[in-house]
Amino acid sequence: MPESSCARYSGYDGELNRDLFASSADCIKVLDLEGRLLQLNAGGVIALELDTPEQLAGAVWWSIWPEDTQALAQHAFDSARMGQIKKFHAFCPTAQGTPRWWDVVTSPVFDAFGAVREVMVVSRDVSELFLARQALRVADLRKDAFLATVAHELRNPIAAATNAAEILKRKAFDHGRTAEFAQLIQRQMVHMSHIAEELLDVSRIGRGEISLNQQRVEISAVVAEAAEQLQSGLAAKAQRLTVHIADGVPAVNGDHTRLVQVVGNLLGNAVRYSDIGGAIAIEVSQQGGMVELAVTDNGIGIPAENLRNIFDLYAQVHKSPLRQGAGLGLGLSLVKALVLLHGGSVEACSEGQGKGSRFTVRLQAA
């Protein structure tokens, strides 16, 4: 084997090697030629969440890996035993069951005559990096789905408005029909304007450019305005909206327009994800020094695995990218951002698929 093909170690007797072995934060193991653990450094005890190094004493190294990774680890050991350095990365939980991802290097340790006498394994915990990369991949997939949704949401109103304008050009009908087409175009323009405003709001919030016009705001007025904006949607699906505002609920300090946007987005979600004839409720009460507003529906609910990420940007729990009418996945992200700007909090609750949902906003009482 060429001299440059691998590093040669003469053991751990030298002071420098002892210091490196003892002080490294990486998990360093020394194995015999059967793969049994001979030595484990202090960093390895911590990284593997062991009580003592003796917990793994004499264990065959690849046997401590998950079953689907054992062959990979054994192959890396065999390569090192044959005098080659081998690298791989894989998942393996700690002794306490904590999920961890590792970058692993297996290296031969040579004796004074050039024969492999032991195998050294250096495992570095790269869980943080792995999870960050995974999050970036998920974000990239969400972004692609979001762009497809934006294109779909814009295509329909653009097509409808274009067709209406084309018909208007022919001038082959009476004033009544002209007014109908004009109203159709206006509705589609309002829809596209709403999409543009949501996109701009997300951009402004991301750059920290949203400012609040703080004043004393009565929540009852906010609820009334948001409900009025959603009346056509409620009527179209014959849904029942009940509003209960407890006596003596105090005002809050906030931006009236932005709070209407918060309640409107929550109410709009309830309308969108509830069936025809569904029941939706808005309840406002005082809890200590907080004003609590809850929007409850008996709609399709939220799967437990999606609750944690429901307020994430582009999160679209109930849809494929091309499902009509399910929104851009921006509304709840905007709700969270605006509520946080008001110094409040928002949470989502659901007992699962088909069991409705409840969104609760808490704001400091004025």
C-alpha positions as CSV (number, residue, x, y, z in Angstrom):
1,M,0.0,0.0,0.0
2,P,1.4,3.5,-0.9
3,E,2.7,5.4,2.1
4,S,0.5,8.3,1.3
5,S,-2.7,6.3,1.2
6,C,-3.4,6.6,4.9
7,A,-2.1,8.1,8.1
8,R,0.1,6.0,10.3
9,Y,-0.5,6.0,14.1
10,S,1.9,4.3,16.4
11,G,-0.5,4.3,19.4
12,Y,-1.5,6.6,22.1
13,D,1.6,6.6,24.3
14,G,2.9,10.0,23.2
15,E,1.9,13.0,25.3
16,L,0.4,14.8,22.4
17,N,-1.7,11.8,21.4
18,R,-2.9,11.3,25.0
19,D,-3.9,15.0,25.2
20,L,-5.8,14.8,21.9
21,F,-7.6,11.7,22.9
22,A,-8.5,13.0,26.3
23,S,-9.5,16.5,25.4
24,S,-11.3,16.1,22.0
25,A,-15.0,16.8,22.0
26,D,-15.5,14.3,19.2
27,C,-16.4,10.7,20.1
28,I,-13.1,8.7,19.7
29,K,-13.1,4.9,20.0
30,V,-10.2,2.4,19.7
31,L,-11.3,-1.0,18.5
32,D,-9.4,-4.3,18.4
33,L,-9.2,-6.3,15.2
34,E,-12.4,-8.1,16.0
35,G,-14.2,-4.7,16.2
36,R,-14.6,-4.8,20.0
37,L,-14.3,-1.5,21.9
38,L,-11.0,-1.1,23.8
39,Q,-11.0,2.6,24.6
40,L,-13.5,5.5,24.6
41,N,-12.5,9.1,25.3
42,A,-14.3,11.5,27.7
43,G,-15.8,13.4,24.8
44,G,-17.4,10.2,23.5
45,V,-18.9,9.4,26.9
46,I,-20.6,12.9,26.8
47,A,-21.6,12.6,23.1
48,L,-23.1,9.2,23.5
49,E,-24.8,10.2,26.8
50,L,-23.3,7.3,28.7
51,D,-23.0,7.1,32.5
52,T,-19.6,5.5,32.3
53,P,-17.2,4.3,29.5
54,E,-17.6,0.8,30.8
55,Q,-21.2,0.7,29.4
56,L,-19.8,-0.1,26.0
57,A,-16.6,-1.9,27.1
58,G,-16.0,-5.0,24.9
59,A,-19.1,-4.2,22.7
60,V,-18.7,-4.9,18.9
61,W,-18.8,-1.4,17.4
62,W,-21.2,-1.9,14.6
63,S,-23.7,-3.7,16.9
64,I,-24.4,-0.4,18.6
65,W,-25.7,1.1,15.3
66,P,-29.3,0.8,14.1
67,E,-29.9,-2.4,12.2
68,D,-30.2,-0.7,8.8
69,T,-26.8,1.0,9.3
70,Q,-24.8,-1.9,10.8
71,A,-23.6,-3.2,7.4
72,L,-22.3,0.3,6.6
73,A,-20.4,0.5,9.9
74,Q,-19.0,-3.0,9.5
75,H,-17.7,-2.2,6.0
76,A,-16.0,0.9,7.3
77,F,-14.3,-1.1,10.0
78,D,-13.2,-3.8,7.6
79,S,-11.7,-1.2,5.3
80,A,-9.7,0.3,8.2
81,R,-8.5,-3.2,9.3
82,M,-7.2,-3.6,5.7
83,G,-5.3,-0.4,6.1
84,Q,-7.6,2.1,4.5
85,I,-9.3,5.2,5.8
86,K,-13.1,5.1,5.3
87,K,-15.7,7.9,5.8
88,F,-19.5,7.8,6.1
89,H,-22.3,9.6,7.7
90,A,-25.4,8.1,9.3
91,F,-28.0,8.3,12.0
92,C,-27.5,6.6,15.4
93,P,-29.3,7.5,18.7
94,T,-27.4,8.0,21.9
95,A,-27.6,5.6,24.9
96,Q,-30.5,7.8,26.2
97,G,-32.3,7.6,22.8
98,T,-31.6,11.1,21.7
99,P,-31.6,11.2,17.9
100,R,-28.1,12.1,16.5
101,W,-26.5,12.2,13.1
102,W,-22.8,11.5,12.8
103,D,-19.9,12.1,10.4
104,V,-17.6,9.0,11.0
105,V,-14.0,8.3,10.0
106,T,-12.5,4.9,10.6
107,S,-8.7,4.8,10.4
108,P,-6.0,2.0,10.8
109,V,-3.6,2.2,13.7
110,F,-0.2,0.8,12.7
111,D,2.4,-0.8,14.9
112,A,6.1,-0.2,14.6
113,F,6.4,-2.8,11.8
114,G,3.6,-1.3,9.7
115,A,0.9,-3.8,10.5
116,V,-2.5,-2.7,11.5
117,R,-2.9,-3.4,15.3
118,E,-6.1,-1.5,16.1
119,V,-8.8,0.6,14.4
120,M,-9.6,4.2,15.5
121,V,-13.1,5.6,15.0
122,V,-13.7,9.3,15.2
123,S,-17.4,10.3,15.2
124,R,-18.5,13.9,15.0
125,D,-22.0,15.0,16.0
126,V,-23.4,16.9,13.0
127,S,-27.1,16.8,14.1
128,E,-27.4,20.6,14.1
129,L,-26.0,20.8,10.5
130,F,-28.1,17.9,9.3
131,L,-31.3,19.4,10.8
132,A,-30.5,22.8,9.3
133,R,-30.0,21.3,5.9
134,Q,-33.2,19.3,6.2
135,A,-35.1,22.5,7.2
136,L,-33.7,24.2,4.1
137,R,-34.8,21.3,1.9
138,V,-38.3,21.5,3.4
139,A,-38.4,25.3,3.0
140,D,-37.3,24.9,-0.7
141,L,-40.1,22.4,-1.3
142,R,-42.7,24.7,0.3
143,K,-41.4,27.6,-1.7
144,D,-41.9,25.6,-5.0
145,A,-45.4,24.5,-3.9
146,F,-46.2,28.1,-2.9
147,L,-45.1,29.5,-6.3
148,A,-47.2,26.9,-8.1
149,T,-50.2,28.0,-5.9
150,V,-49.6,31.7,-6.6
151,A,-49.6,30.9,-10.3
152,H,-52.8,28.9,-10.0
153,E,-54.5,31.5,-7.8
154,L,-53.7,34.3,-10.3
155,R,-54.4,32.3,-13.5
156,N,-58.1,31.8,-12.8
157,P,-59.0,35.5,-12.1
158,I,-56.8,36.7,-15.0
159,A,-58.5,34.3,-17.4
160,A,-61.9,35.3,-16.2
161,A,-61.2,39.0,-16.4
162,T,-59.5,38.6,-19.8
163,N,-62.5,36.7,-21.2
164,A,-64.9,39.3,-19.9
165,A,-62.9,42.2,-21.4
166,E,-62.7,40.3,-24.7
167,I,-66.5,40.0,-24.8
168,L,-66.9,43.7,-23.8
169,K,-64.9,44.6,-26.9
170,R,-67.6,43.1,-29.2
171,K,-70.3,45.5,-27.9
172,A,-73.0,43.0,-28.9
173,F,-75.2,43.2,-25.9
174,D,-77.2,45.6,-23.7
175,H,-76.2,47.8,-20.8
176,G,-77.2,45.2,-18.2
177,R,-74.9,42.6,-19.6
178,T,-72.1,45.2,-19.8
179,A,-72.6,45.9,-16.1
180,E,-72.4,42.2,-15.2
181,F,-69.1,41.8,-17.0
182,A,-67.7,44.9,-15.4
183,Q,-68.6,43.5,-12.0
184,L,-67.0,40.2,-12.8
185,I,-63.8,42.1,-13.8
186,Q,-63.9,44.1,-10.6
187,R,-64.3,41.0,-8.4
188,Q,-61.3,39.3,-10.1
189,M,-59.2,42.5,-9.6
190,V,-60.2,42.6,-5.9
191,H,-59.1,39.0,-5.6
192,M,-55.7,39.6,-7.3
193,S,-55.3,42.8,-5.2
194,H,-55.8,40.7,-2.1
195,I,-53.1,38.3,-3.2
196,A,-50.7,41.1,-3.9
197,E,-51.3,42.7,-0.5
198,E,-50.6,39.4,1.3
199,L,-47.4,39.0,-0.7
200,L,-46.3,42.6,0.1
201,D,-47.2,42.1,3.8
202,V,-45.0,39.0,4.1
203,S,-42.2,40.9,2.4
204,R,-42.6,43.9,4.7
205,I,-42.7,41.8,7.8
206,G,-39.6,39.9,6.7
207,R,-37.7,43.2,6.4
208,G,-39.1,44.7,9.6
209,E,-41.0,47.4,7.7
210,I,-44.5,46.9,9.2
211,S,-45.4,49.7,11.7
212,L,-48.5,49.8,13.8
213,N,-50.8,52.8,14.1
214,Q,-51.3,52.2,17.9
215,Q,-54.6,53.4,19.4
216,R,-57.2,52.3,21.8
217,V,-59.2,49.6,20.0
218,E,-62.5,48.0,20.9
219,I,-62.4,44.3,20.0
220,S,-66.1,44.2,19.4
221,A,-65.6,46.7,16.5
222,V,-62.8,44.6,15.1
223,V,-64.9,41.5,15.2
224,A,-67.9,43.3,13.6
225,E,-65.8,44.6,10.7
226,A,-64.0,41.3,10.1
227,A,-67.4,39.4,10.1
228,E,-68.9,41.9,7.7
229,Q,-66.0,41.3,5.2
230,L,-66.7,37.6,5.3
231,Q,-70.5,37.7,5.0
232,S,-70.5,36.8,1.3
233,G,-68.3,33.7,2.0
234,L,-70.5,32.6,4.9
235,A,-73.7,33.1,2.8
236,A,-72.2,31.2,-0.1
237,K,-71.7,28.1,2.1
238,A,-74.8,28.6,4.3
239,Q,-72.6,28.6,7.3
240,R,-73.7,29.9,10.8
241,L,-71.6,32.4,12.6
242,T,-72.2,33.1,16.2
243,V,-70.4,35.9,18.1
244,H,-70.3,36.1,21.9
245,I,-68.5,39.0,23.6
246,A,-68.4,38.8,27.3
247,D,-69.6,41.8,29.3
248,G,-66.9,44.3,30.4
249,V,-64.2,43.2,28.0
250,P,-61.6,46.0,28.0
251,A,-60.1,47.6,24.9
252,V,-56.6,46.8,23.7
253,N,-53.8,49.0,22.4
254,G,-53.3,48.2,18.8
255,D,-53.7,48.9,15.1
256,H,-57.4,48.6,14.3
257,T,-56.8,47.7,10.6
258,R,-54.2,45.1,11.4
259,L,-56.3,43.5,14.1
260,V,-59.2,43.3,11.6
261,Q,-56.7,41.5,9.3
262,V,-55.9,39.1,12.0
263,V,-59.5,38.2,12.8
264,G,-60.4,38.2,9.1
265,N,-57.7,35.7,8.3
266,L,-58.8,33.4,11.1
267,L,-62.4,33.7,10.2
268,G,-61.6,33.3,6.5
269,N,-59.8,30.0,7.3
270,A,-62.8,28.8,9.3
271,V,-65.1,29.5,6.3
272,R,-62.7,27.9,3.9
273,Y,-62.1,24.7,5.8
274,S,-65.7,24.2,7.1
275,D,-68.4,22.3,5.1
276,I,-71.6,23.8,3.7
277,G,-73.9,24.5,6.7
278,G,-70.9,24.4,9.1
279,A,-70.9,26.2,12.4
280,I,-68.3,28.9,13.3
281,A,-68.1,30.8,16.5
282,I,-66.1,33.9,17.7
283,E,-65.8,34.3,21.5
284,V,-64.2,37.2,23.2
285,S,-63.4,37.3,27.0
286,Q,-61.1,38.7,29.5
287,Q,-58.6,36.3,31.2
288,G,-56.6,38.2,33.8
289,G,-54.9,41.1,32.2
290,M,-55.4,39.7,28.7
291,V,-58.2,39.9,26.2
292,E,-58.7,36.5,24.6
293,L,-60.4,36.0,21.2
294,A,-61.1,32.5,19.9
295,V,-62.3,31.5,16.5
296,T,-63.8,27.9,16.6
297,D,-65.2,25.8,13.7
298,N,-66.5,22.3,13.2
299,G,-64.6,21.8,9.9
300,I,-62.0,19.4,8.7
301,G,-59.6,19.9,11.6
302,I,-55.8,19.8,11.7
303,P,-53.8,16.6,11.9
304,A,-51.7,16.4,15.1
305,E,-48.4,16.3,13.1
306,N,-49.2,19.6,11.4
307,L,-50.1,21.6,14.5
308,R,-46.5,22.5,15.3
309,N,-45.9,24.1,11.9
310,I,-49.3,25.5,11.2
311,F,-48.1,29.1,11.5
312,D,-45.0,28.6,9.4
313,L,-44.7,30.6,6.1
314,Y,-46.2,28.8,3.2
315,A,-47.7,26.0,5.4
316,Q,-50.6,24.5,3.5
317,V,-51.9,21.6,5.6
318,H,-55.0,20.6,3.7
319,K,-54.0,20.9,0.0
320,S,-52.0,19.9,-2.9
321,P,-50.3,22.9,-4.6
322,L,-53.1,23.0,-7.2
323,R,-56.2,22.5,-5.0
324,Q,-58.6,25.3,-5.7
325,G,-59.7,27.7,-3.0
326,A,-57.3,26.7,-0.2
327,G,-55.3,29.9,-0.1
328,L,-51.6,30.7,-0.4
329,G,-50.5,29.5,3.0
330,L,-49.7,33.0,4.0
331,G,-52.7,33.9,6.2
332,L,-51.7,32.2,9.4
333,S,-48.1,33.3,9.1
334,L,-49.3,36.8,8.8
335,V,-51.7,36.3,11.8
336,K,-48.7,35.1,14.0
337,A,-46.4,38.0,12.9
338,L,-49.1,40.7,13.4
339,V,-50.1,39.3,16.8
340,L,-46.5,39.2,17.9
341,L,-46.0,42.8,16.8
342,H,-48.9,43.6,19.2
343,G,-47.1,41.9,22.0
344,G,-49.6,39.1,22.1
345,S,-49.7,35.3,21.4
346,V,-51.7,33.0,19.2
347,E,-52.2,29.2,19.3
348,A,-54.0,26.5,17.3
349,C,-55.8,23.5,18.8
350,S,-57.5,20.6,17.1
351,E,-58.5,17.1,18.2
352,G,-57.5,15.9,14.7
353,Q,-58.8,15.3,11.2
354,G,-62.5,16.0,10.9
355,K,-62.9,17.4,14.4
356,G,-62.7,21.1,13.8
357,S,-60.2,23.6,15.1
358,R,-59.8,26.5,17.5
359,F,-57.5,29.5,17.1
360,T,-56.9,31.7,20.1
361,V,-55.4,35.1,20.1
362,R,-54.4,36.8,23.4
363,L,-53.7,40.5,23.6
364,Q,-52.7,42.7,26.5
365,A,-55.7,44.7,27.8
366,A,-55.4,48.5,27.6
